[in-house]
Amino acid sequence: MTELQHIELQAEELEALRLADQEGLSQLDAAAQMQVSRQTFGNIVKRARAKVANCLVNGHALVLATDQDTPVQKGSAD
């Protein structure tokens, strides 16, 4: 079996996905919650969605970064 390529998702990218896609907030409201401009939020969520799509389409492993800059692999839900 081959080793999966790891794609790292930063904490701010995960939060942007949560606010936009799970909570359904507008970019303006989500940006306010993250205390960034709407443009910055748009860039963050665009980058995050591209990483998730890359993993799904190409079979890569999505890895969540921790505060210590050490990737932690996300396991299955409990």
PDB file with SEQRES, HELIX, SHEET and CRYST1 records, atoms N, CA, C and O in Angstrom:
SEQRES   1 A   78  MET THR GLU LEU GLN HIS ILE GLU LEU GLN ALA GLU GLU          
SEQRES   2 A   78  LEU GLU ALA LEU ARG LEU ALA ASP GLN GLU GLY LEU SER          
SEQRES   3 A   78  GLN LEU ASP ALA ALA ALA GLN MET GLN VAL SER ARG GLN          
SEQRES   4 A   78  THR PHE GLY ASN ILE VAL LYS ARG ALA ARG ALA LYS VAL          
SEQRES   5 A   78  ALA ASN CYS LEU VAL ASN GLY HIS ALA LEU VAL LEU ALA          
SEQRES   6 A   78  THR ASP GLN ASP THR PRO VAL GLN LYS GLY SER ALA ASP          
HELIX    1 AA1 ALA A   11  LEU A   17  1                                   7    
HELIX    2 AA2 ARG A   18  GLN A   22  3                                   5    
HELIX    3 AA3 GLN A   27  MET A   34  1                                   8    
HELIX    4 AA4 ARG A   38  ASN A   58  1                                  21    
SHEET    1 AA1 3 HIS A   6  LEU A   9  0                                        
SHEET    2 AA1 3 ALA A  61  ALA A  65  1                                        
SHEET    3 AA1 3 PRO A  71  GLN A  73 -1                                        
CRYST1    1.000    1.000    1.000  90.00  90.00  90.00 P 1           1          
ATOM      1  N   MET A   1       0.848  -1.177   0.000  1.00  0.00           N  
ATOM      2  CA  MET A   1       0.000   0.000   0.000  1.00  0.00           C  
ATOM      3  C   MET A   1       0.892   1.239   0.000  1.00  0.00           C  
ATOM      4  O   MET A   1       1.906   1.276   0.696  1.00  0.00           O  
ATOM      5  N   THR A   2       0.520   2.235  -0.767  1.00  0.00           N  
ATOM      6  CA  THR A   2       1.337   3.440  -0.860  1.00  0.00           C  
ATOM      7  C   THR A   2       1.000   4.418   0.259  1.00  0.00           C  
ATOM      8  O   THR A   2      -0.108   4.430   0.795  1.00  0.00           O  
ATOM      9  N   GLU A   3       1.990   5.232   0.588  1.00  0.00           N  
ATOM     10  CA  GLU A   3       1.819   6.269   1.607  1.00  0.00           C  
ATOM     11  C   GLU A   3       0.988   7.412   1.023  1.00  0.00           C  
ATOM     12  O   GLU A   3       1.250   7.872  -0.089  1.00  0.00           O  
ATOM     13  N   LEU A   4      -0.012   7.866   1.775  1.00  0.00           N  
ATOM     14  CA  LEU A   4      -0.835   8.985   1.320  1.00  0.00           C  
ATOM     15  C   LEU A   4      -0.081  10.303   1.445  1.00  0.00           C  
ATOM     16  O   LEU A   4       0.669  10.517   2.397  1.00  0.00           O  
ATOM     17  N   GLN A   5      -0.286  11.167   0.485  1.00  0.00           N  
ATOM     18  CA  GLN A   5       0.251  12.522   0.595  1.00  0.00           C  
ATOM     19  C   GLN A   5      -0.601  13.276   1.612  1.00  0.00           C  
ATOM     20  O   GLN A   5      -1.829  13.201   1.570  1.00  0.00           O  
ATOM     21  N   HIS A   6       0.042  13.999   2.522  1.00  0.00           N  
ATOM     22  CA  HIS A   6      -0.668  14.763   3.544  1.00  0.00           C  
ATOM     23  C   HIS A   6      -0.839  16.208   3.090  1.00  0.00           C  
ATOM     24  O   HIS A   6       0.111  16.846   2.638  1.00  0.00           O  
ATOM     25  N   ILE A   7      -2.049  16.709   3.215  1.00  0.00           N  
ATOM     26  CA  ILE A   7      -2.361  18.111   2.956  1.00  0.00           C  
ATOM     27  C   ILE A   7      -2.751  18.712   4.302  1.00  0.00           C  
ATOM     28  O   ILE A   7      -3.683  18.240   4.954  1.00  0.00           O  
ATOM     29  N   GLU A   8      -2.033  19.755   4.713  1.00  0.00           N  
ATOM     30  CA  GLU A   8      -2.240  20.338   6.036  1.00  0.00           C  
ATOM     31  C   GLU A   8      -3.263  21.470   5.998  1.00  0.00           C  
ATOM     32  O   GLU A   8      -3.147  22.403   5.203  1.00  0.00           O  
ATOM     33  N   LEU A   9      -4.265  21.371   6.870  1.00  0.00           N  
ATOM     34  CA  LEU A   9      -5.283  22.399   7.017  1.00  0.00           C  
ATOM     35  C   LEU A   9      -4.983  23.175   8.296  1.00  0.00           C  
ATOM     36  O   LEU A   9      -4.966  22.601   9.385  1.00  0.00           O  
ATOM     37  N   GLN A  10      -4.749  24.470   8.163  1.00  0.00           N  
ATOM     38  CA  GLN A  10      -4.442  25.317   9.311  1.00  0.00           C  
ATOM     39  C   GLN A  10      -5.703  25.548  10.152  1.00  0.00           C  
ATOM     40  O   GLN A  10      -6.820  25.416   9.652  1.00  0.00           O  
ATOM     41  N   ALA A  11      -5.515  25.893  11.428  1.00  0.00           N  
ATOM     42  CA  ALA A  11      -6.637  26.127  12.341  1.00  0.00           C  
ATOM     43  C   ALA A  11      -7.576  27.213  11.810  1.00  0.00           C  
ATOM     44  O   ALA A  11      -8.795  27.074  11.911  1.00  0.00           O  
ATOM     45  N   GLU A  12      -7.028  28.284  11.251  1.00  0.00           N  
ATOM     46  CA  GLU A  12      -7.876  29.362  10.732  1.00  0.00           C  
ATOM     47  C   GLU A  12      -8.676  28.894   9.518  1.00  0.00           C  
ATOM     48  O   GLU A  12      -9.788  29.373   9.294  1.00  0.00           O  
ATOM     49  N   GLU A  13      -8.135  27.976   8.743  1.00  0.00           N  
ATOM     50  CA  GLU A  13      -8.858  27.439   7.591  1.00  0.00           C  
ATOM     51  C   GLU A  13     -10.015  26.557   8.052  1.00  0.00           C  
ATOM     52  O   GLU A  13     -11.106  26.614   7.485  1.00  0.00           O  
ATOM     53  N   LEU A  14      -9.780  25.750   9.073  1.00  0.00           N  
ATOM     54  CA  LEU A  14     -10.844  24.910   9.628  1.00  0.00           C  
ATOM     55  C   LEU A  14     -11.952  25.778  10.204  1.00  0.00           C  
ATOM     56  O   LEU A  14     -13.131  25.495   9.993  1.00  0.00           O  
ATOM     57  N   GLU A  15     -11.589  26.825  10.923  1.00  0.00           N  
ATOM     58  CA  GLU A  15     -12.584  27.731  11.499  1.00  0.00           C  
ATOM     59  C   GLU A  15     -13.385  28.424  10.404  1.00  0.00           C  
ATOM     60  O   GLU A  15     -14.597  28.590  10.542  1.00  0.00           O  
ATOM     61  N   ALA A  16     -12.740  28.824   9.337  1.00  0.00           N  
ATOM     62  CA  ALA A  16     -13.444  29.459   8.223  1.00  0.00           C  
ATOM     63  C   ALA A  16     -14.448  28.494   7.592  1.00  0.00           C  
ATOM     64  O   ALA A  16     -15.569  28.889   7.272  1.00  0.00           O  
ATOM     65  N   LEU A  17     -14.055  27.241   7.412  1.00  0.00           N  
ATOM     66  CA  LEU A  17     -14.980  26.236   6.877  1.00  0.00           C  
ATOM     67  C   LEU A  17     -16.162  26.025   7.814  1.00  0.00           C  
ATOM     68  O   LEU A  17     -17.304  25.909   7.369  1.00  0.00           O  
ATOM     69  N   ARG A  18     -15.883  25.977   9.104  1.00  0.00           N  
ATOM     70  CA  ARG A  18     -16.950  25.777  10.095  1.00  0.00           C  
ATOM     71  C   ARG A  18     -17.956  26.919  10.036  1.00  0.00           C  
ATOM     72  O   ARG A  18     -19.164  26.690   9.990  1.00  0.00           O  
ATOM     73  N   LEU A  19     -17.456  28.138  10.039  1.00  0.00           N  
ATOM     74  CA  LEU A  19     -18.351  29.297  10.040  1.00  0.00           C  
ATOM     75  C   LEU A  19     -19.151  29.412   8.749  1.00  0.00           C  
ATOM     76  O   LEU A  19     -20.355  29.666   8.785  1.00  0.00           O  
ATOM     77  N   ALA A  20     -18.492  29.226   7.614  1.00  0.00           N  
ATOM     78  CA  ALA A  20     -19.159  29.399   6.321  1.00  0.00           C  
ATOM     79  C   ALA A  20     -20.050  28.219   5.959  1.00  0.00           C  
ATOM     80  O   ALA A  20     -21.200  28.404   5.560  1.00  0.00           O  
ATOM     81  N   ASP A  21     -19.525  27.014   6.098  1.00  0.00           N  
ATOM     82  CA  ASP A  21     -20.221  25.837   5.575  1.00  0.00           C  
ATOM     83  C   ASP A  21     -21.072  25.109   6.610  1.00  0.00           C  
ATOM     84  O   ASP A  21     -22.144  24.605   6.275  1.00  0.00           O  
ATOM     85  N   GLN A  22     -20.623  25.045   7.845  1.00  0.00           N  
ATOM     86  CA  GLN A  22     -21.411  24.355   8.865  1.00  0.00           C  
ATOM     87  C   GLN A  22     -22.426  25.299   9.504  1.00  0.00           C  
ATOM     88  O   GLN A  22     -23.592  24.939   9.673  1.00  0.00           O  
ATOM     89  N   GLU A  23     -21.982  26.509   9.860  1.00  0.00           N  
ATOM     90  CA  GLU A  23     -22.876  27.476  10.501  1.00  0.00           C  
ATOM     91  C   GLU A  23     -23.693  28.275   9.490  1.00  0.00           C  
ATOM     92  O   GLU A  23     -24.728  28.842   9.839  1.00  0.00           O  
ATOM     93  N   GLY A  24     -23.236  28.323   8.242  1.00  0.00           N  
ATOM     94  CA  GLY A  24     -23.969  29.024   7.195  1.00  0.00           C  
ATOM     95  C   GLY A  24     -23.908  30.540   7.282  1.00  0.00           C  
ATOM     96  O   GLY A  24     -24.796  31.225   6.773  1.00  0.00           O  
ATOM     97  N   LEU A  25     -22.871  31.072   7.922  1.00  0.00           N  
ATOM     98  CA  LEU A  25     -22.732  32.523   8.040  1.00  0.00           C  
ATOM     99  C   LEU A  25     -22.294  33.138   6.717  1.00  0.00           C  
ATOM    100  O   LEU A  25     -21.623  32.496   5.909  1.00  0.00           O  
ATOM    101  N   SER A  26     -22.682  34.378   6.513  1.00  0.00           N  
ATOM    102  CA  SER A  26     -22.180  35.117   5.355  1.00  0.00           C  
ATOM    103  C   SER A  26     -20.695  35.384   5.562  1.00  0.00           C  
ATOM    104  O   SER A  26     -20.191  35.303   6.682  1.00  0.00           O  
ATOM    105  N   GLN A  27     -20.003  35.702   4.480  1.00  0.00           N  
ATOM    106  CA  GLN A  27     -18.579  36.015   4.614  1.00  0.00           C  
ATOM    107  C   GLN A  27     -18.372  37.221   5.517  1.00  0.00           C  
ATOM    108  O   GLN A  27     -17.401  37.267   6.272  1.00  0.00           O  
ATOM    109  N   LEU A  28     -19.259  38.186   5.453  1.00  0.00           N  
ATOM    110  CA  LEU A  28     -19.132  39.384   6.285  1.00  0.00           C  
ATOM    111  C   LEU A  28     -19.272  39.043   7.768  1.00  0.00           C  
ATOM    112  O   LEU A  28     -18.477  39.503   8.587  1.00  0.00           O  
ATOM    113  N   ASP A  29     -20.283  38.237   8.118  1.00  0.00           N  
ATOM    114  CA  ASP A  29     -20.486  37.852   9.516  1.00  0.00           C  
ATOM    115  C   ASP A  29     -19.373  36.932  10.011  1.00  0.00           C  
ATOM    116  O   ASP A  29     -18.903  37.075  11.140  1.00  0.00           O  
ATOM    117  N   ALA A  30     -18.957  36.000   9.177  1.00  0.00           N  
ATOM    118  CA  ALA A  30     -17.878  35.086   9.564  1.00  0.00           C  
ATOM    119  C   ALA A  30     -16.570  35.846   9.746  1.00  0.00           C  
ATOM    120  O   ALA A  30     -15.809  35.560  10.670  1.00  0.00           O  
ATOM    121  N   ALA A  31     -16.308  36.802   8.878  1.00  0.00           N  
ATOM    122  CA  ALA A  31     -15.097  37.620   8.999  1.00  0.00           C  
ATOM    123  C   ALA A  31     -15.101  38.390  10.307  1.00  0.00           C  
ATOM    124  O   ALA A  31     -14.067  38.505  10.966  1.00  0.00           O  
ATOM    125  N   ALA A  32     -16.248  38.916  10.685  1.00  0.00           N  
ATOM    126  CA  ALA A  32     -16.351  39.648  11.949  1.00  0.00           C  
ATOM    127  C   ALA A  32     -16.055  38.732  13.130  1.00  0.00           C  
ATOM    128  O   ALA A  32     -15.373  39.136  14.071  1.00  0.00           O  
ATOM    129  N   GLN A  33     -16.560  37.505  13.088  1.00  0.00           N  
ATOM    130  CA  GLN A  33     -16.291  36.551  14.174  1.00  0.00           C  
ATOM    131  C   GLN A  33     -14.815  36.202  14.260  1.00  0.00           C  
ATOM    132  O   GLN A  33     -14.284  36.012  15.354  1.00  0.00           O  
ATOM    133  N   MET A  34     -14.148  36.115  13.116  1.00  0.00           N  
ATOM    134  CA  MET A  34     -12.719  35.786  13.107  1.00  0.00           C  
ATOM    135  C   MET A  34     -11.837  37.026  13.266  1.00  0.00           C  
ATOM    136  O   MET A  34     -10.614  36.922  13.358  1.00  0.00           O  
ATOM    137  N   GLN A  35     -12.466  38.186  13.295  1.00  0.00           N  
ATOM    138  CA  GLN A  35     -11.763  39.462  13.443  1.00  0.00           C  
ATOM    139  C   GLN A  35     -10.751  39.697  12.316  1.00  0.00           C  
ATOM    140  O   GLN A  35      -9.609  40.093  12.548  1.00  0.00           O  
ATOM    141  N   VAL A  36     -11.214  39.437  11.090  1.00  0.00           N  
ATOM    142  CA  VAL A  36     -10.431  39.701   9.882  1.00  0.00           C  
ATOM    143  C   VAL A  36     -11.342  40.431   8.902  1.00  0.00           C  
ATOM    144  O   VAL A  36     -12.557  40.482   9.094  1.00  0.00           O  
ATOM    145  N   SER A  37     -10.755  40.990   7.857  1.00  0.00           N  
ATOM    146  CA  SER A  37     -11.572  41.650   6.835  1.00  0.00           C  
ATOM    147  C   SER A  37     -12.334  40.598   6.030  1.00  0.00           C  
ATOM    148  O   SER A  37     -11.978  39.420   6.030  1.00  0.00           O  
ATOM    149  N   ARG A  38     -13.390  41.046   5.342  1.00  0.00           N  
ATOM    150  CA  ARG A  38     -14.155  40.129   4.507  1.00  0.00           C  
ATOM    151  C   ARG A  38     -13.280  39.545   3.409  1.00  0.00           C  
ATOM    152  O   ARG A  38     -13.398  38.364   3.080  1.00  0.00           O  
ATOM    153  N   GLN A  39     -12.407  40.360   2.842  1.00  0.00           N  
ATOM    154  CA  GLN A  39     -11.496  39.889   1.794  1.00  0.00           C  
ATOM    155  C   GLN A  39     -10.564  38.809   2.330  1.00  0.00           C  
ATOM    156  O   GLN A  39     -10.350  37.790   1.674  1.00  0.00           O  
ATOM    157  N   THR A  40     -10.011  39.029   3.511  1.00  0.00           N  
ATOM    158  CA  THR A  40      -9.118  38.035   4.118  1.00  0.00           C  
ATOM    159  C   THR A  40      -9.875  36.747   4.400  1.00  0.00           C  
ATOM    160  O   THR A  40      -9.368  35.656   4.141  1.00  0.00           O  
ATOM    161  N   PHE A  41     -11.092  36.870   4.933  1.00  0.00           N  
ATOM    162  CA  PHE A  41     -11.897  35.671   5.184  1.00  0.00           C  
ATOM    163  C   PHE A  41     -12.135  34.912   3.886  1.00  0.00           C  
ATOM    164  O   PHE A  41     -11.998  33.689   3.843  1.00  0.00           O  
ATOM    165  N   GLY A  42     -12.492  35.633   2.829  1.00  0.00           N  
ATOM    166  CA  GLY A  42     -12.720  34.993   1.535  1.00  0.00           C  
ATOM    167  C   GLY A  42     -11.501  34.241   1.042  1.00  0.00           C  
ATOM    168  O   GLY A  42     -11.622  33.142   0.499  1.00  0.00           O  
ATOM    169  N   ASN A  43     -10.332  34.822   1.225  1.00  0.00           N  
ATOM    170  CA  ASN A  43      -9.090  34.149   0.823  1.00  0.00           C  
ATOM    171  C   ASN A  43      -8.842  32.895   1.652  1.00  0.00           C  
ATOM    172  O   ASN A  43      -8.422  31.868   1.119  1.00  0.00           O  
ATOM    173  N   ILE A  44      -9.101  32.978   2.961  1.00  0.00           N  
ATOM    174  CA  ILE A  44      -8.883  31.827   3.850  1.00  0.00           C  
ATOM    175  C   ILE A  44      -9.814  30.683   3.478  1.00  0.00           C  
ATOM    176  O   ILE A  44      -9.370  29.544   3.335  1.00  0.00           O  
ATOM    177  N   VAL A  45     -11.107  30.976   3.320  1.00  0.00           N  
ATOM    178  CA  VAL A  45     -12.073  29.914   3.028  1.00  0.00           C  
ATOM    179  C   VAL A  45     -11.847  29.338   1.626  1.00  0.00           C  
ATOM    180  O   VAL A  45     -12.056  28.144   1.411  1.00  0.00           O  
ATOM    181  N   LYS A  46     -11.427  30.165   0.682  1.00  0.00           N  
ATOM    182  CA  LYS A  46     -11.117  29.667  -0.670  1.00  0.00           C  
ATOM    183  C   LYS A  46      -9.953  28.682  -0.619  1.00  0.00           C  
ATOM    184  O   LYS A  46     -10.000  27.623  -1.246  1.00  0.00           O  
ATOM    185  N   ARG A  47      -8.910  29.035   0.131  1.00  0.00           N  
ATOM    186  CA  ARG A  47      -7.737  28.165   0.280  1.00  0.00           C  
ATOM    187  C   ARG A  47      -8.131  26.850   0.971  1.00  0.00           C  
ATOM    188  O   ARG A  47      -7.688  25.774   0.568  1.00  0.00           O  
ATOM    189  N   ALA A  48      -8.963  26.949   2.010  1.00  0.00           N  
ATOM    190  CA  ALA A  48      -9.392  25.756   2.743  1.00  0.00           C  
ATOM    191  C   ALA A  48     -10.216  24.826   1.853  1.00  0.00           C  
ATOM    192  O   ALA A  48     -10.000  23.614   1.846  1.00  0.00           O  
ATOM    193  N   ARG A  49     -11.144  25.386   1.118  1.00  0.00           N  
ATOM    194  CA  ARG A  49     -11.986  24.567   0.232  1.00  0.00           C  
ATOM    195  C   ARG A  49     -11.153  23.892  -0.854  1.00  0.00           C  
ATOM    196  O   ARG A  49     -11.425  22.750  -1.225  1.00  0.00           O  
ATOM    197  N   ALA A  50     -10.151  24.586  -1.361  1.00  0.00           N  
ATOM    198  CA  ALA A  50      -9.275  23.997  -2.375  1.00  0.00           C  
ATOM    199  C   ALA A  50      -8.510  22.809  -1.800  1.00  0.00           C  
ATOM    200  O   ALA A  50      -8.343  21.793  -2.476  1.00  0.00           O  
ATOM    201  N   LYS A  51      -8.047  22.928  -0.565  1.00  0.00           N  
ATOM    202  CA  LYS A  51      -7.322  21.824   0.073  1.00  0.00           C  
ATOM    203  C   LYS A  51      -8.233  20.620   0.288  1.00  0.00           C  
ATOM    204  O   LYS A  51      -7.838  19.485   0.020  1.00  0.00           O  
ATOM    205  N   VAL A  52      -9.457  20.863   0.771  1.00  0.00           N  
ATOM    206  CA  VAL A  52     -10.405  19.770   1.001  1.00  0.00           C  
ATOM    207  C   VAL A  52     -10.759  19.096  -0.323  1.00  0.00           C  
ATOM    208  O   VAL A  52     -10.789  17.868  -0.405  1.00  0.00           O  
ATOM    209  N   ALA A  53     -11.024  19.880  -1.346  1.00  0.00           N  
ATOM    210  CA  ALA A  53     -11.345  19.314  -2.659  1.00  0.00           C  
ATOM    211  C   ALA A  53     -10.185  18.491  -3.203  1.00  0.00           C  
ATOM    212  O   ALA A  53     -10.399  17.414  -3.759  1.00  0.00           O  
ATOM    213  N   ASN A  54      -8.971  18.980  -3.048  1.00  0.00           N  
ATOM    214  CA  ASN A  54      -7.781  18.253  -3.492  1.00  0.00           C  
ATOM    215  C   ASN A  54      -7.708  16.885  -2.813  1.00  0.00           C  
ATOM    216  O   ASN A  54      -7.425  15.877  -3.462  1.00  0.00           O  
ATOM    217  N   CYS A  55      -7.962  16.859  -1.517  1.00  0.00           N  
ATOM    218  CA  CYS A  55      -7.910  15.592  -0.783  1.00  0.00           C  
ATOM    219  C   CYS A  55      -8.992  14.628  -1.261  1.00  0.00           C  
ATOM    220  O   CYS A  55      -8.727  13.443  -1.461  1.00  0.00           O  
ATOM    221  N   LEU A  56     -10.195  15.127  -1.443  1.00  0.00           N  
ATOM    222  CA  LEU A  56     -11.296  14.268  -1.879  1.00  0.00           C  
ATOM    223  C   LEU A  56     -11.084  13.734  -3.287  1.00  0.00           C  
ATOM    224  O   LEU A  56     -11.285  12.545  -3.538  1.00  0.00           O  
ATOM    225  N   VAL A  57     -10.687  14.591  -4.192  1.00  0.00           N  
ATOM    226  CA  VAL A  57     -10.542  14.209  -5.598  1.00  0.00           C  
ATOM    227  C   VAL A  57      -9.330  13.314  -5.822  1.00  0.00           C  
ATOM    228  O   VAL A  57      -9.390  12.367  -6.605  1.00  0.00           O  
ATOM    229  N   ASN A  58      -8.229  13.614  -5.134  1.00  0.00           N  
ATOM    230  CA  ASN A  58      -6.975  12.907  -5.387  1.00  0.00           C  
ATOM    231  C   ASN A  58      -6.608  11.865  -4.339  1.00  0.00           C  
ATOM    232  O   ASN A  58      -5.553  11.239  -4.433  1.00  0.00           O  
ATOM    233  N   GLY A  59      -7.469  11.674  -3.340  1.00  0.00           N  
ATOM    234  CA  GLY A  59      -7.229  10.642  -2.337  1.00  0.00           C  
ATOM    235  C   GLY A  59      -6.104  10.948  -1.372  1.00  0.00           C  
ATOM    236  O   GLY A  59      -5.444  10.031  -0.882  1.00  0.00           O  
ATOM    237  N   HIS A  60      -5.870  12.225  -1.087  1.00  0.00           N  
ATOM    238  CA  HIS A  60      -4.832  12.608  -0.131  1.00  0.00           C  
ATOM    239  C   HIS A  60      -5.402  12.617   1.284  1.00  0.00           C  
ATOM    240  O   HIS A  60      -6.619  12.651   1.470  1.00  0.00           O  
ATOM    241  N   ALA A  61      -4.522  12.585   2.273  1.00  0.00           N  
ATOM    242  CA  ALA A  61      -4.928  12.647   3.676  1.00  0.00           C  
ATOM    243  C   ALA A  61      -5.003  14.105   4.112  1.00  0.00           C  
ATOM    244  O   ALA A  61      -4.061  14.870   3.906  1.00  0.00           O  
ATOM    245  N   LEU A  62      -6.129  14.486   4.717  1.00  0.00           N  
ATOM    246  CA  LEU A  62      -6.279  15.831   5.262  1.00  0.00           C  
ATOM    247  C   LEU A  62      -5.780  15.810   6.701  1.00  0.00           C  
ATOM    248  O   LEU A  62      -6.255  15.026   7.523  1.00  0.00           O  
ATOM    249  N   VAL A  63      -4.825  16.672   6.993  1.00  0.00           N  
ATOM    250  CA  VAL A  63      -4.182  16.705   8.305  1.00  0.00           C  
ATOM    251  C   VAL A  63      -4.453  18.064   8.930  1.00  0.00           C  
ATOM    252  O   VAL A  63      -4.281  19.099   8.287  1.00  0.00           O  
ATOM    253  N   LEU A  64      -4.882  18.054  10.196  1.00  0.00           N  
ATOM    254  CA  LEU A  64      -5.143  19.301  10.903  1.00  0.00           C  
ATOM    255  C   LEU A  64      -3.908  19.732  11.662  1.00  0.00           C  
ATOM    256  O   LEU A  64      -3.327  18.948  12.412  1.00  0.00           O  
ATOM    257  N   ALA A  65      -3.504  20.973  11.469  1.00  0.00           N  
ATOM    258  CA  ALA A  65      -2.327  21.502  12.160  1.00  0.00           C  
ATOM    259  C   ALA A  65      -2.712  21.899  13.579  1.00  0.00           C  
ATOM    260  O   ALA A  65      -3.820  22.381  13.818  1.00  0.00           O  
ATOM    261  N   THR A  66      -1.797  21.695  14.513  1.00  0.00           N  
ATOM    262  CA  THR A  66      -2.014  22.114  15.893  1.00  0.00           C  
ATOM    263  C   THR A  66      -1.291  23.425  16.136  1.00  0.00           C  
ATOM    264  O   THR A  66      -0.569  23.916  15.268  1.00  0.00           O  
ATOM    265  N   ASP A  67      -1.485  23.989  17.314  1.00  0.00           N  
ATOM    266  CA  ASP A  67      -0.811  25.241  17.672  1.00  0.00           C  
ATOM    267  C   ASP A  67       0.698  25.085  17.686  1.00  0.00           C  
ATOM    268  O   ASP A  67       1.417  26.068  17.504  1.00  0.00           O  
ATOM    269  N   GLN A  68       1.188  23.885  17.895  1.00  0.00           N  
ATOM    270  CA  GLN A  68       2.626  23.640  17.953  1.00  0.00           C  
ATOM    271  C   GLN A  68       3.222  23.383  16.571  1.00  0.00           C  
ATOM    272  O   GLN A  68       4.374  22.963  16.461  1.00  0.00           O  
ATOM    273  N   ASP A  69       2.441  23.634  15.512  1.00  0.00           N  
ATOM    274  CA  ASP A  69       2.887  23.410  14.134  1.00  0.00           C  
ATOM    275  C   ASP A  69       3.219  21.953  13.855  1.00  0.00           C  
ATOM    276  O   ASP A  69       3.996  21.651  12.950  1.00  0.00           O  
ATOM    277  N   THR A  70       2.634  21.055  14.627  1.00  0.00           N  
ATOM    278  CA  THR A  70       2.814  19.632  14.411  1.00  0.00           C  
ATOM    279  C   THR A  70       1.506  19.081  13.873  1.00  0.00           C  
ATOM    280  O   THR A  70       0.489  19.159  14.563  1.00  0.00           O  
ATOM    281  N   PRO A  71       1.492  18.528  12.670  1.00  0.00           N  
ATOM    282  CA  PRO A  71       0.243  18.009  12.124  1.00  0.00           C  
ATOM    283  C   PRO A  71      -0.313  16.871  12.969  1.00  0.00           C  
ATOM    284  O   PRO A  71       0.428  16.013  13.450  1.00  0.00           O  
ATOM    285  N   VAL A  72      -1.627  16.880  13.139  1.00  0.00           N  
ATOM    286  CA  VAL A  72      -2.323  15.813  13.840  1.00  0.00           C  
ATOM    287  C   VAL A  72      -3.353  15.266  12.874  1.00  0.00           C  
ATOM    288  O   VAL A  72      -4.174  16.011  12.340  1.00  0.00           O  
ATOM    289  N   GLN A  73      -3.308  13.974  12.653  1.00  0.00           N  
ATOM    290  CA  GLN A  73      -4.229  13.370  11.709  1.00  0.00           C  
ATOM    291  C   GLN A  73      -5.587  13.225  12.361  1.00  0.00           C  
ATOM    292  O   GLN A  73      -5.691  12.733  13.485  1.00  0.00           O  
ATOM    293  N   LYS A  74      -6.623  13.646  11.670  1.00  0.00           N  
ATOM    294  CA  LYS A  74      -7.985  13.565  12.171  1.00  0.00           C  
ATOM    295  C   LYS A  74      -8.487  12.153  11.960  1.00  0.00           C  
ATOM    296  O   LYS A  74      -8.480  11.643  10.839  1.00  0.00           O  
ATOM    297  N   GLY A  75      -8.928  11.511  13.055  1.00  0.00           N  
ATOM    298  CA  GLY A  75      -9.456  10.156  12.984  1.00  0.00           C  
ATOM    299  C   GLY A  75     -10.935  10.165  12.671  1.00  0.00           C  
ATOM    300  O   GLY A  75     -11.501  11.210  12.350  1.00  0.00           O  
ATOM    301  N   SER A  76     -11.555   9.019  12.761  1.00  0.00           N  
ATOM    302  CA  SER A  76     -12.981   8.926  12.495  1.00  0.00           C  
ATOM    303  C   SER A  76     -13.763   9.506  13.665  1.00  0.00           C  
ATOM    304  O   SER A  76     -13.265   9.574  14.789  1.00  0.00           O  
ATOM    305  N   ALA A  77     -14.984   9.919  13.390  1.00  0.00           N  
ATOM    306  CA  ALA A  77     -15.833  10.501  14.432  1.00  0.00           C  
ATOM    307  C   ALA A  77     -16.233   9.428  15.433  1.00  0.00           C  
ATOM    308  O   ALA A  77     -16.392   8.256  15.092  1.00  0.00           O  
ATOM    309  N   ASP A  78     -16.391   9.862  16.677  1.00  0.00           N  
ATOM    310  CA  ASP A  78     -16.803   8.916  17.732  1.00  0.00           C  
ATOM    311  C   ASP A  78     -18.270   8.640  17.691  1.00  0.00           C  
ATOM    312  O   ASP A  78     -18.776   7.870  18.506  1.00  0.00           O  
TER     313      ASP A  78                                                      
END                                                                             
